[in-house]
Amino acid sequence: MKFTTTIVDAGDGTGDGMIEIPDELLAALGWHEGDVLNVKVREPSVLVLERLDEKKGAQTE
């Protein structure tokens, strides 16, 4: 599934960025608040987010 968004400054002076994931996308992916995500940089402007299975430490789709 492909989703395009903008990374915004966290606003806390750290220089960290954050993204908002719409509820509809979370539901479609079966993700929930508190899930652990792995972030991979594929290209300078492309991030791939994958949910980690906490029990196995493995990636899930």
HTML snippet that shows the backbone in 3Dmol.js (N, CA, C, O; Angstrom):
<script src="https://3Dmol.org/build/3Dmol-min.js"></script>
<div id="view" style="width:600px;height:400px;position:relative"></div>
<script>
const pdb = `
ATOM      1  N   MET A   1       0.850  -1.171   0.000  1.00  0.00           N
ATOM      2  CA  MET A   1       0.000   0.000   0.000  1.00  0.00           C
ATOM      3  C   MET A   1       0.896   1.235   0.000  1.00  0.00           C
ATOM      4  O   MET A   1       1.885   1.288   0.731  1.00  0.00           O
ATOM      5  N   LYS A   2       0.561   2.194  -0.793  1.00  0.00           N
ATOM      6  CA  LYS A   2       1.340   3.427  -0.888  1.00  0.00           C
ATOM      7  C   LYS A   2       0.541   4.579  -0.297  1.00  0.00           C
ATOM      8  O   LYS A   2      -0.663   4.704  -0.519  1.00  0.00           O
ATOM      9  N   PHE A   3       1.236   5.414   0.458  1.00  0.00           N
ATOM     10  CA  PHE A   3       0.613   6.574   1.092  1.00  0.00           C
ATOM     11  C   PHE A   3       1.633   7.701   1.068  1.00  0.00           C
ATOM     12  O   PHE A   3       2.796   7.488   1.412  1.00  0.00           O
ATOM     13  N   THR A   4       1.221   8.874   0.675  1.00  0.00           N
ATOM     14  CA  THR A   4       2.119  10.019   0.611  1.00  0.00           C
ATOM     15  C   THR A   4       1.692  11.050   1.645  1.00  0.00           C
ATOM     16  O   THR A   4       0.512  11.381   1.768  1.00  0.00           O
ATOM     17  N   THR A   5       2.683  11.554   2.390  1.00  0.00           N
ATOM     18  CA  THR A   5       2.425  12.567   3.406  1.00  0.00           C
ATOM     19  C   THR A   5       3.666  13.438   3.547  1.00  0.00           C
ATOM     20  O   THR A   5       4.658  13.235   2.847  1.00  0.00           O
ATOM     21  N   THR A   6       3.609  14.388   4.436  1.00  0.00           N
ATOM     22  CA  THR A   6       4.725  15.292   4.689  1.00  0.00           C
ATOM     23  C   THR A   6       5.223  15.087   6.109  1.00  0.00           C
ATOM     24  O   THR A   6       4.426  14.949   7.038  1.00  0.00           O
ATOM     25  N   ILE A   7       6.538  15.066   6.281  1.00  0.00           N
ATOM     26  CA  ILE A   7       7.130  15.005   7.610  1.00  0.00           C
ATOM     27  C   ILE A   7       7.142  16.423   8.163  1.00  0.00           C
ATOM     28  O   ILE A   7       7.621  17.348   7.507  1.00  0.00           O
ATOM     29  N   VAL A   8       6.615  16.589   9.367  1.00  0.00           N
ATOM     30  CA  VAL A   8       6.560  17.913   9.989  1.00  0.00           C
ATOM     31  C   VAL A   8       7.465  17.943  11.214  1.00  0.00           C
ATOM     32  O   VAL A   8       7.686  16.923  11.866  1.00  0.00           O
ATOM     33  N   ASP A   9       7.980  19.119  11.509  1.00  0.00           N
ATOM     34  CA  ASP A   9       8.824  19.299  12.684  1.00  0.00           C
ATOM     35  C   ASP A   9       8.007  18.984  13.936  1.00  0.00           C
ATOM     36  O   ASP A   9       6.855  19.401  14.054  1.00  0.00           O
ATOM     37  N   ALA A  10       8.605  18.250  14.863  1.00  0.00           N
ATOM     38  CA  ALA A  10       7.908  17.885  16.101  1.00  0.00           C
ATOM     39  C   ALA A  10       7.615  19.098  16.971  1.00  0.00           C
ATOM     40  O   ALA A  10       6.757  19.037  17.853  1.00  0.00           O
ATOM     41  N   GLY A  11       8.322  20.202  16.731  1.00  0.00           N
ATOM     42  CA  GLY A  11       8.048  21.438  17.449  1.00  0.00           C
ATOM     43  C   GLY A  11       8.588  21.477  18.863  1.00  0.00           C
ATOM     44  O   GLY A  11       8.206  22.334  19.660  1.00  0.00           O
ATOM     45  N   ASP A  12       9.486  20.537  19.176  1.00  0.00           N
ATOM     46  CA  ASP A  12      10.017  20.505  20.541  1.00  0.00           C
ATOM     47  C   ASP A  12      11.487  20.908  20.617  1.00  0.00           C
ATOM     48  O   ASP A  12      12.137  20.733  21.648  1.00  0.00           O
ATOM     49  N   GLY A  13      12.009  21.455  19.500  1.00  0.00           N
ATOM     50  CA  GLY A  13      13.388  21.928  19.480  1.00  0.00           C
ATOM     51  C   GLY A  13      14.429  20.854  19.232  1.00  0.00           C
ATOM     52  O   GLY A  13      15.623  21.154  19.206  1.00  0.00           O
ATOM     53  N   THR A  14      14.007  19.596  19.048  1.00  0.00           N
ATOM     54  CA  THR A  14      14.965  18.505  18.842  1.00  0.00           C
ATOM     55  C   THR A  14      15.368  18.333  17.383  1.00  0.00           C
ATOM     56  O   THR A  14      16.389  17.712  17.088  1.00  0.00           O
ATOM     57  N   GLY A  15      14.575  18.878  16.477  1.00  0.00           N
ATOM     58  CA  GLY A  15      14.813  18.646  15.058  1.00  0.00           C
ATOM     59  C   GLY A  15      14.170  17.355  14.569  1.00  0.00           C
ATOM     60  O   GLY A  15      14.273  17.018  13.390  1.00  0.00           O
ATOM     61  N   ASP A  16      13.503  16.627  15.471  1.00  0.00           N
ATOM     62  CA  ASP A  16      12.814  15.396  15.092  1.00  0.00           C
ATOM     63  C   ASP A  16      11.622  15.725  14.212  1.00  0.00           C
ATOM     64  O   ASP A  16      11.059  16.817  14.287  1.00  0.00           O
ATOM     65  N   GLY A  17      11.250  14.771  13.385  1.00  0.00           N
ATOM     66  CA  GLY A  17      10.081  14.928  12.546  1.00  0.00           C
ATOM     67  C   GLY A  17       9.030  13.899  12.907  1.00  0.00           C
ATOM     68  O   GLY A  17       9.320  12.898  13.563  1.00  0.00           O
ATOM     69  N   MET A  18       7.820  14.153  12.478  1.00  0.00           N
ATOM     70  CA  MET A  18       6.742  13.196  12.718  1.00  0.00           C
ATOM     71  C   MET A  18       5.769  13.220  11.554  1.00  0.00           C
ATOM     72  O   MET A  18       5.683  14.194  10.807  1.00  0.00           O
ATOM     73  N   ILE A  19       5.044  12.129  11.421  1.00  0.00           N
ATOM     74  CA  ILE A  19       3.996  12.042  10.405  1.00  0.00           C
ATOM     75  C   ILE A  19       2.700  11.634  11.098  1.00  0.00           C
ATOM     76  O   ILE A  19       2.716  10.972  12.135  1.00  0.00           O
ATOM     77  N   GLU A  20       1.597  12.033  10.516  1.00  0.00           N
ATOM     78  CA  GLU A  20       0.293  11.593  10.985  1.00  0.00           C
ATOM     79  C   GLU A  20      -0.210  10.540  10.016  1.00  0.00           C
ATOM     80  O   GLU A  20      -0.200  10.735   8.800  1.00  0.00           O
ATOM     81  N   ILE A  21      -0.646   9.427  10.570  1.00  0.00           N
ATOM     82  CA  ILE A  21      -1.197   8.353   9.754  1.00  0.00           C
ATOM     83  C   ILE A  21      -2.710   8.373   9.951  1.00  0.00           C
ATOM     84  O   ILE A  21      -3.189   8.200  11.073  1.00  0.00           O
ATOM     85  N   PRO A  22      -3.470   8.584   8.873  1.00  0.00           N
ATOM     86  CA  PRO A  22      -4.928   8.678   8.996  1.00  0.00           C
ATOM     87  C   PRO A  22      -5.548   7.396   9.568  1.00  0.00           C
ATOM     88  O   PRO A  22      -5.044   6.298   9.334  1.00  0.00           O
ATOM     89  N   ASP A  23      -6.634   7.546  10.312  1.00  0.00           N
ATOM     90  CA  ASP A  23      -7.332   6.404  10.903  1.00  0.00           C
ATOM     91  C   ASP A  23      -7.724   5.366   9.857  1.00  0.00           C
ATOM     92  O   ASP A  23      -7.658   4.165  10.119  1.00  0.00           O
ATOM     93  N   GLU A  24      -8.130   5.820   8.675  1.00  0.00           N
ATOM     94  CA  GLU A  24      -8.545   4.903   7.614  1.00  0.00           C
ATOM     95  C   GLU A  24      -7.384   4.013   7.182  1.00  0.00           C
ATOM     96  O   GLU A  24      -7.574   2.826   6.919  1.00  0.00           O
ATOM     97  N   LEU A  25      -6.181   4.586   7.109  1.00  0.00           N
ATOM     98  CA  LEU A  25      -5.004   3.817   6.718  1.00  0.00           C
ATOM     99  C   LEU A  25      -4.620   2.839   7.824  1.00  0.00           C
ATOM    100  O   LEU A  25      -4.278   1.689   7.545  1.00  0.00           O
ATOM    101  N   LEU A  26      -4.674   3.288   9.077  1.00  0.00           N
ATOM    102  CA  LEU A  26      -4.379   2.399  10.205  1.00  0.00           C
ATOM    103  C   LEU A  26      -5.318   1.190  10.187  1.00  0.00           C
ATOM    104  O   LEU A  26      -4.882   0.054  10.375  1.00  0.00           O
ATOM    105  N   ALA A  27      -6.600   1.444   9.961  1.00  0.00           N
ATOM    106  CA  ALA A  27      -7.582   0.358   9.929  1.00  0.00           C
ATOM    107  C   ALA A  27      -7.304  -0.602   8.778  1.00  0.00           C
ATOM    108  O   ALA A  27      -7.379  -1.818   8.952  1.00  0.00           O
ATOM    109  N   ALA A  28      -6.985  -0.063   7.608  1.00  0.00           N
ATOM    110  CA  ALA A  28      -6.713  -0.901   6.441  1.00  0.00           C
ATOM    111  C   ALA A  28      -5.493  -1.794   6.664  1.00  0.00           C
ATOM    112  O   ALA A  28      -5.440  -2.917   6.162  1.00  0.00           O
ATOM    113  N   LEU A  29      -4.511  -1.289   7.420  1.00  0.00           N
ATOM    114  CA  LEU A  29      -3.291  -2.048   7.685  1.00  0.00           C
ATOM    115  C   LEU A  29      -3.402  -2.933   8.924  1.00  0.00           C
ATOM    116  O   LEU A  29      -2.550  -3.790   9.160  1.00  0.00           O
ATOM    117  N   GLY A  30      -4.451  -2.723   9.711  1.00  0.00           N
ATOM    118  CA  GLY A  30      -4.590  -3.471  10.956  1.00  0.00           C
ATOM    119  C   GLY A  30      -3.639  -2.994  12.038  1.00  0.00           C
ATOM    120  O   GLY A  30      -3.325  -3.738  12.967  1.00  0.00           O
ATOM    121  N   TRP A  31      -3.177  -1.751  11.920  1.00  0.00           N
ATOM    122  CA  TRP A  31      -2.272  -1.160  12.904  1.00  0.00           C
ATOM    123  C   TRP A  31      -3.084  -0.447  13.978  1.00  0.00           C
ATOM    124  O   TRP A  31      -4.211  -0.005  13.754  1.00  0.00           O
ATOM    125  N   HIS A  32      -2.459  -0.351  15.168  1.00  0.00           N
ATOM    126  CA  HIS A  32      -3.122   0.301  16.292  1.00  0.00           C
ATOM    127  C   HIS A  32      -2.136   1.207  17.012  1.00  0.00           C
ATOM    128  O   HIS A  32      -0.924   1.010  16.927  1.00  0.00           O
ATOM    129  N   GLU A  33      -2.660   2.199  17.719  1.00  0.00           N
ATOM    130  CA  GLU A  33      -1.810   3.060  18.527  1.00  0.00           C
ATOM    131  C   GLU A  33      -1.013   2.184  19.489  1.00  0.00           C
ATOM    132  O   GLU A  33      -1.572   1.306  20.146  1.00  0.00           O
ATOM    133  N   GLY A  34       0.277   2.425  19.567  1.00  0.00           N
ATOM    134  CA  GLY A  34       1.151   1.637  20.435  1.00  0.00           C
ATOM    135  C   GLY A  34       1.914   0.553  19.699  1.00  0.00           C
ATOM    136  O   GLY A  34       2.854  -0.013  20.257  1.00  0.00           O
ATOM    137  N   ASP A  35       1.535   0.239  18.440  1.00  0.00           N
ATOM    138  CA  ASP A  35       2.304  -0.733  17.658  1.00  0.00           C
ATOM    139  C   ASP A  35       3.719  -0.215  17.454  1.00  0.00           C
ATOM    140  O   ASP A  35       3.939   0.993  17.361  1.00  0.00           O
ATOM    141  N   VAL A  36       4.670  -1.127  17.386  1.00  0.00           N
ATOM    142  CA  VAL A  36       6.064  -0.766  17.147  1.00  0.00           C
ATOM    143  C   VAL A  36       6.320  -0.851  15.648  1.00  0.00           C
ATOM    144  O   VAL A  36       6.051  -1.875  15.021  1.00  0.00           O
ATOM    145  N   LEU A  37       6.845   0.239  15.077  1.00  0.00           N
ATOM    146  CA  LEU A  37       7.109   0.292  13.642  1.00  0.00           C
ATOM    147  C   LEU A  37       8.599   0.339  13.368  1.00  0.00           C
ATOM    148  O   LEU A  37       9.362   0.951  14.116  1.00  0.00           O
ATOM    149  N   ASN A  38       9.003  -0.311  12.293  1.00  0.00           N
ATOM    150  CA  ASN A  38      10.359  -0.227  11.784  1.00  0.00           C
ATOM    151  C   ASN A  38      10.331   0.770  10.623  1.00  0.00           C
ATOM    152  O   ASN A  38       9.437   0.716   9.778  1.00  0.00           O
ATOM    153  N   VAL A  39      11.294   1.664  10.582  1.00  0.00           N
ATOM    154  CA  VAL A  39      11.352   2.672   9.521  1.00  0.00           C
ATOM    155  C   VAL A  39      12.606   2.438   8.700  1.00  0.00           C
ATOM    156  O   VAL A  39      13.714   2.414   9.236  1.00  0.00           O
ATOM    157  N   LYS A  40      12.428   2.263   7.391  1.00  0.00           N
ATOM    158  CA  LYS A  40      13.555   2.094   6.472  1.00  0.00           C
ATOM    159  C   LYS A  40      13.569   3.265   5.499  1.00  0.00           C
ATOM    160  O   LYS A  40      12.521   3.695   5.017  1.00  0.00           O
ATOM    161  N   VAL A  41      14.758   3.777   5.215  1.00  0.00           N
ATOM    162  CA  VAL A  41      14.916   4.830   4.210  1.00  0.00           C
ATOM    163  C   VAL A  41      15.266   4.136   2.903  1.00  0.00           C
ATOM    164  O   VAL A  41      16.325   3.518   2.796  1.00  0.00           O
ATOM    165  N   ARG A  42      14.390   4.230   1.908  1.00  0.00           N
ATOM    166  CA  ARG A  42      14.621   3.596   0.607  1.00  0.00           C
ATOM    167  C   ARG A  42      15.293   4.554  -0.371  1.00  0.00           C
ATOM    168  O   ARG A  42      16.149   4.149  -1.158  1.00  0.00           O
ATOM    169  N   GLU A  43      14.908   5.797  -0.319  1.00  0.00           N
ATOM    170  CA  GLU A  43      15.464   6.859  -1.155  1.00  0.00           C
ATOM    171  C   GLU A  43      15.458   8.111  -0.287  1.00  0.00           C
ATOM    172  O   GLU A  43      14.831   8.122   0.772  1.00  0.00           O
ATOM    173  N   PRO A  44      16.144   9.163  -0.717  1.00  0.00           N
ATOM    174  CA  PRO A  44      16.158  10.372   0.120  1.00  0.00           C
ATOM    175  C   PRO A  44      14.774  10.874   0.518  1.00  0.00           C
ATOM    176  O   PRO A  44      14.631  11.506   1.564  1.00  0.00           O
ATOM    177  N   SER A  45      13.769  10.609  -0.283  1.00  0.00           N
ATOM    178  CA  SER A  45      12.434  11.122   0.054  1.00  0.00           C
ATOM    179  C   SER A  45      11.411  10.000   0.256  1.00  0.00           C
ATOM    180  O   SER A  45      10.206  10.245   0.198  1.00  0.00           O
ATOM    181  N   VAL A  46      11.886   8.768   0.495  1.00  0.00           N
ATOM    182  CA  VAL A  46      10.970   7.636   0.652  1.00  0.00           C
ATOM    183  C   VAL A  46      11.276   6.880   1.946  1.00  0.00           C
ATOM    184  O   VAL A  46      12.391   6.399   2.147  1.00  0.00           O
ATOM    185  N   LEU A  47      10.272   6.784   2.815  1.00  0.00           N
ATOM    186  CA  LEU A  47      10.369   5.976   4.029  1.00  0.00           C
ATOM    187  C   LEU A  47       9.407   4.807   3.896  1.00  0.00           C
ATOM    188  O   LEU A  47       8.298   4.960   3.383  1.00  0.00           O
ATOM    189  N   VAL A  48       9.831   3.646   4.357  1.00  0.00           N
ATOM    190  CA  VAL A  48       8.966   2.474   4.384  1.00  0.00           C
ATOM    191  C   VAL A  48       8.719   2.117   5.844  1.00  0.00           C
ATOM    192  O   VAL A  48       9.662   1.881   6.599  1.00  0.00           O
ATOM    193  N   LEU A  49       7.452   2.078   6.238  1.00  0.00           N
ATOM    194  CA  LEU A  49       7.077   1.739   7.609  1.00  0.00           C
ATOM    195  C   LEU A  49       6.538   0.321   7.630  1.00  0.00           C
ATOM    196  O   LEU A  49       5.686  -0.041   6.819  1.00  0.00           O
ATOM    197  N   GLU A  50       7.037  -0.477   8.561  1.00  0.00           N
ATOM    198  CA  GLU A  50       6.560  -1.842   8.727  1.00  0.00           C
ATOM    199  C   GLU A  50       6.307  -2.085  10.209  1.00  0.00           C
ATOM    200  O   GLU A  50       7.118  -1.706  11.054  1.00  0.00           O
ATOM    201  N   ARG A  51       5.198  -2.708  10.517  1.00  0.00           N
ATOM    202  CA  ARG A  51       4.900  -3.034  11.911  1.00  0.00           C
ATOM    203  C   ARG A  51       5.721  -4.251  12.316  1.00  0.00           C
ATOM    204  O   ARG A  51       5.833  -5.217  11.561  1.00  0.00           O
ATOM    205  N   LEU A  52       6.290  -4.193  13.507  1.00  0.00           N
ATOM    206  CA  LEU A  52       7.039  -5.319  14.040  1.00  0.00           C
ATOM    207  C   LEU A  52       6.132  -6.164  14.916  1.00  0.00           C
ATOM    208  O   LEU A  52       5.333  -5.641  15.693  1.00  0.00           O
ATOM    209  N   ASP A  53       6.264  -7.467  14.781  1.00  0.00           N
ATOM    210  CA  ASP A  53       5.548  -8.393  15.653  1.00  0.00           C
ATOM    211  C   ASP A  53       6.346  -8.490  16.938  1.00  0.00           C
ATOM    212  O   ASP A  53       7.428  -9.077  16.953  1.00  0.00           O
ATOM    213  N   GLU A  54       5.829  -7.923  18.013  1.00  0.00           N
ATOM    214  CA  GLU A  54       6.577  -7.843  19.273  1.00  0.00           C
ATOM    215  C   GLU A  54       6.918  -9.214  19.844  1.00  0.00           C
ATOM    216  O   GLU A  54       7.939  -9.360  20.515  1.00  0.00           O
ATOM    217  N   LYS A  55       6.097 -10.211  19.596  1.00  0.00           N
ATOM    218  CA  LYS A  55       6.352 -11.539  20.144  1.00  0.00           C
ATOM    219  C   LYS A  55       7.549 -12.198  19.471  1.00  0.00           C
ATOM    220  O   LYS A  55       8.313 -12.911  20.122  1.00  0.00           O
ATOM    221  N   LYS A  56       7.715 -11.966  18.177  1.00  0.00           N
ATOM    222  CA  LYS A  56       8.777 -12.608  17.420  1.00  0.00           C
ATOM    223  C   LYS A  56       9.884 -11.642  17.039  1.00  0.00           C
ATOM    224  O   LYS A  56      10.961 -12.075  16.630  1.00  0.00           O
ATOM    225  N   GLY A  57       9.642 -10.343  17.164  1.00  0.00           N
ATOM    226  CA  GLY A  57      10.611  -9.355  16.715  1.00  0.00           C
ATOM    227  C   GLY A  57      10.716  -9.310  15.203  1.00  0.00           C
ATOM    228  O   GLY A  57      11.699  -8.819  14.649  1.00  0.00           O
ATOM    229  N   ALA A  58       9.685  -9.833  14.539  1.00  0.00           N
ATOM    230  CA  ALA A  58       9.700  -9.917  13.082  1.00  0.00           C
ATOM    231  C   ALA A  58       8.754  -8.886  12.489  1.00  0.00           C
ATOM    232  O   ALA A  58       7.886  -8.338  13.168  1.00  0.00           O
ATOM    233  N   GLN A  59       8.949  -8.645  11.221  1.00  0.00           N
ATOM    234  CA  GLN A  59       8.101  -7.689  10.519  1.00  0.00           C
ATOM    235  C   GLN A  59       6.804  -8.358  10.107  1.00  0.00           C
ATOM    236  O   GLN A  59       6.786  -9.540   9.764  1.00  0.00           O
ATOM    237  N   THR A  60       5.722  -7.600  10.143  1.00  0.00           N
ATOM    238  CA  THR A  60       4.436  -8.077   9.654  1.00  0.00           C
ATOM    239  C   THR A  60       3.927  -7.093   8.625  1.00  0.00           C
ATOM    240  O   THR A  60       4.346  -5.935   8.606  1.00  0.00           O
ATOM    241  N   GLU A  61       3.037  -7.540   7.779  1.00  0.00           N
ATOM    242  CA  GLU A  61       2.492  -6.644   6.761  1.00  0.00           C
ATOM    243  C   GLU A  61       1.228  -6.010   7.254  1.00  0.00           C
ATOM    244  O   GLU A  61       0.614  -5.219   6.538  1.00  0.00           O
TER     245      GLU A  61
END
`;
const viewer = $3Dmol.createViewer("view");
viewer.addModel(pdb, "pdb");
viewer.setStyle({}, {cartoon: {color: "spectrum"}});
viewer.zoomTo();
viewer.render();
</script>
